Amino acid sequence: MIKSMTGFGRSEISEGDRKVVVEIKAVNHRYCDMNIKLPKKLGYFESFVRTILKEYINRGKIDIFMTYEDLSETQATVKYNASVAGEYYNYLKQMSETFGISADITAGQLARFPEVFTLEEQSADEEEIKRIIEKAVREASEGFVESRIKEGDQLTKDLIAKLKAMKDMVAFVDEHSGDILESYRETLTKKVEELLGQTPIDESRIATEVVIYADKICVDEETVRLNSHIDNMIDILTEGGAVGRKLDFVAQEMNREANTILSKANSLEISNKAIDLKTEIEKVREQIQNIE
């Protein structure tokens, strides 16, 4: 199957007190360019996420956004350091005796001193978070790939229709190129007769001139190659896969053959048809830029 390079996928996984949301967006790009934006506390999972995405994506400029929420009430705990509080208390009493001042010490006053109470953030279960992230990334990736396939199907149908229309144009050029040669022979014979009058015409000379002219305007090789390229592109589209680069190369070859036909064209009909061919090939090339 053919995949477009543009797509979108989203996943929202909630398990227990944890919630992970992943969004994937992509546009055209010559290579695979991933821009992964994770919450700061999950930054060390970037390599892990990138590895998963490579299973689903070959080309495109991809932006991945992830949000993470931990709604548990046990993310942080208060720790009471009794030994530190005791030292503060003893030193305060010592100061009271040394300076002869009151030692009215309350628990509230003691609690204000540094390190008596500390807030400790509990370590998260990395393996559990990793499992949820993988689940969310894979689900978003599957939706992303599905959207690419749907658009790729539409691209394939449109491209095959254009290619079949191009084959009709090539057939027109092939058919009318022979008529031009016969017309040239008749015109050349008539002009020679007018110049020579009753003098016998050298048929071999006429034949030689016709052959020389035929060599200049003959497009048989170009039409054969162009038909071959068109058939090849249809086969590639039918087989599917990550074929964007291959199709782009074939389209370049098709454009080269159309340019040659246009340069050799010696009639308005063929010139116009060659221009139509180039126009259609350019449309095909633009569409191919959307294929992975």
PyMOL commands that set and color helices and strands:
alter all, ss='L'
color gray80, all
select helices_A, chain A and resi 40-53+82-99+107-111+126-196+203-217+220-239+244-264+268-288
alter helices_A, ss='H'
color red, helices_A
select strands_A, chain A and resi 7-15+18-27+32-37+60-70+76-80+117-121
alter strands_A, ss='S'
color yellow, strands_A
deselect
rebuild
show_as cartoon
